[in-house]
Amino acid sequence: MNPFKKFTLFLFFCLLVTLFQANAENAEIVTPPAPTIDASAYILQDFHTGKVLAENNADAKLAPASLTKIMTVYVVFKELSNSHLHLDDMATISEKAWKTPGSRMFIELGNQVSVEDLLKGVIIQSGNDASVALAEYVAGHETTFADMMNQHAARLGMTNSHFKNSDGLPMEDHYTSARDLAILTAALIKEFPDYYRWFAEREFTFNKITQQNRNKLLSRDESVDGVKTGFTDEAGYCLVASALREDMRLISVVMGAKSTKARASQNQNLLNYGFRFFESHRLYEGNKPLNEARIWKGASKSIPLGLAEDIFATIPRRHYNDLKAVITVDKKITAPVEEGAKLGSVKVTLKDDVIADKDLIALKSVDKGNIFRRLYDGVMIMIEEPDGK
């Protein structure tokens, strides 16, 4: 082949590559639709980012049945973490707790039961009697405990929730939403990982009675490690599920399904969809230096900048290489600077969509330098910016 033909083929090849790259950059990201879910409401979201991958009627105020107990347990975990009570504390069982109808742990009137056993009775056996016993022990009265539930709901941003009891038995003005339950579940897993492991236990024996966890997904899918089932005639069959595969955790909520089989299979379908078509990555680690910035008039010449917490991205599969990050640092950072001060930003985009936009903060404090450092840096600033701008 003569040199001219070789050169022509080379130019043609380069043109093809350029066109391919241009098309790839402009190509629209297409994700298959979520599976059809026959329920009153549902939501599927990523644990780390909160990104919603599928939803329908997720803000509707619905009767939660025993999904209420996720908040009951959250409140008790919070009290444990604050050292307001302890796992080996003993609660005396009242007549009200003993007589509570529905699913039961079978605690006995007047007996003393540890907080740990009551928690397992709520989490694994879905005991209404255990829920009331815990509420009374923590707050003195279930009504006061419900106030605590609502305070935590407001703090977590659960805007479509209101709780009147600890067990989820039907009561007027007692409701929550699929989205709020996902918010609550994410908070529970994040804040109390050591206690969360109890949600994966398949059975619990108390008073010589062994009961099975009603979450059928625990035995079907080894990646599922929680969370809670619920049923009343008003609420239908409900299930909040969470699964961890590799480093990706998803939370699914199905409310108002038609049967125990349906609530399990529908949550499974949602989880499988999420893991199949999406991926989650930790892009940057919190409290680790991302940048060393020049600081003027300080006790040191530089200051480490980073993030207050990890940045995660939930994106359609096979698009990791399309992520772009831009780190912006404030100009002329001048001492003193307190640890945690905002000094820039980190923005992550996928195509034209902003995936994350977080503050870049000082990872340590820097005091003013001595008089000589301040004078020297003042002169250097004027040299670099003679017009004073």
ZITAQUI-V123529 format. One record per pair of residues at least 12 apart in sequence whose ideal C-beta (glycine too) atoms are under 6 Angstrom apart, sorted by the first residue. I is the first residue (numbers start at 1). J is the second residue. Records with the same first field share a line. If there is no record, write none. Layout:
BEGIN
I: J  J
END
This chain:
BEGIN
29: 316
31: 277  316
34: 54  273
35: 269  273
37: 266
39: 254  256  257
40: 62  255  256
41: 57  58  60  178  255
42: 56  178  254
43: 55  58  178  179  182  253
44: 252  270  274
45: 182  251
46: 280  314
47: 186  249  251
48: 280  312
49: 312  314
51: 314
53: 274  278
58: 178  179
59: 160  177  179
60: 177
61: 160  175  177
62: 255
63: 234  235
64: 168  176
65: 168  230  231  232  235  238
66: 126  168  230
67: 181  228  230  238  240
68: 168
69: 122  131
70: 184  228
71: 149
72: 131  166
73: 122
74: 188
75: 148  149
76: 134
77: 192  195
79: 138
87: 115  116
88: 114
89: 115
90: 112  114
91: 113  133  137
92: 112
93: 107  109  111  133
94: 136
95: 109
97: 129  132  133
100: 128  129  132
102: 128
103: 126  128
104: 127  129
105: 121  125  127  129  130  206
106: 207  209
107: 129
118: 130  133  134
120: 198  204
123: 198  199
124: 201  204  213
125: 204  211
128: 167
131: 166  167
132: 166
135: 166
142: 166
145: 166
146: 163  164
149: 163
150: 163
156: 183  187
158: 180  183
160: 177  180
161: 176  180
162: 175
170: 232  234
178: 253  255
181: 240  253
182: 251  253
185: 227  240  251
199: 226  227
200: 225
202: 218
214: 229
215: 229
216: 264
217: 241  264
223: 243  244  245
224: 241  243
226: 242
227: 240  242
228: 240
236: 256  257
237: 257  259  260  263
238: 255
239: 254  263  267
240: 253
241: 267
243: 271
245: 275
248: 280
250: 271  274
252: 267  270  271
254: 266  267
277: 317
278: 314
279: 317
280: 312  314
281: 313
282: 310  312
283: 311  313
284: 307  311
285: 310
286: 307  308  309  310
288: 306
289: 304  306
290: 305  306
291: 305
292: 304
293: 305  329  333
295: 333  335  366
296: 334  377
297: 334  335  369  374  377
298: 335  366  369
299: 366  367  369
300: 366
303: 362  366
304: 363
305: 343  360
306: 363
307: 358
308: 361
311: 356  358
313: 355
315: 350
322: 350
323: 350
324: 349
325: 348
326: 347
327: 346
328: 344  345
329: 344
330: 343  344
335: 366  368
336: 367  368
337: 362  366
338: 365
339: 362  364  365
340: 361
341: 362
342: 359  361
343: 360  362
344: 360
345: 359  360
346: 358  360
END
